[in-house]
Amino acid sequence: MLQPNQPFELSVAGEEPAAFLKLSVNVHETIGNRLREIAFQERLSESSIVEVALRELFVEKNNAKVAKYLRARGASLRRKG
């Protein structure tokens, strides 16, 4: 389980690079636009912003608590159609 303020596992010269998983997700247009705006204006990568936000969501919560939190805010299965 993630702990508060757990740092990213960034690679250091001479060490194995950190492992990353590439994801593709759909988000509402306003969320995507805000993400791109922050990334551009603050010189951050979109993926690092998403990773930090997800870390904060997941920290010290089991999967059931995360799901309850998300469902209370309108999350559901999305079907392609």
Secondary structure as GFF3:
##gff-version 3
##sequence-region A 1 81
A	DSSP	alpha_helix	29	42	.	.	.	ID=ss1
A	DSSP	alpha_helix	46	58	.	.	.	ID=ss2
A	DSSP	alpha_helix	63	71	.	.	.	ID=ss3
###
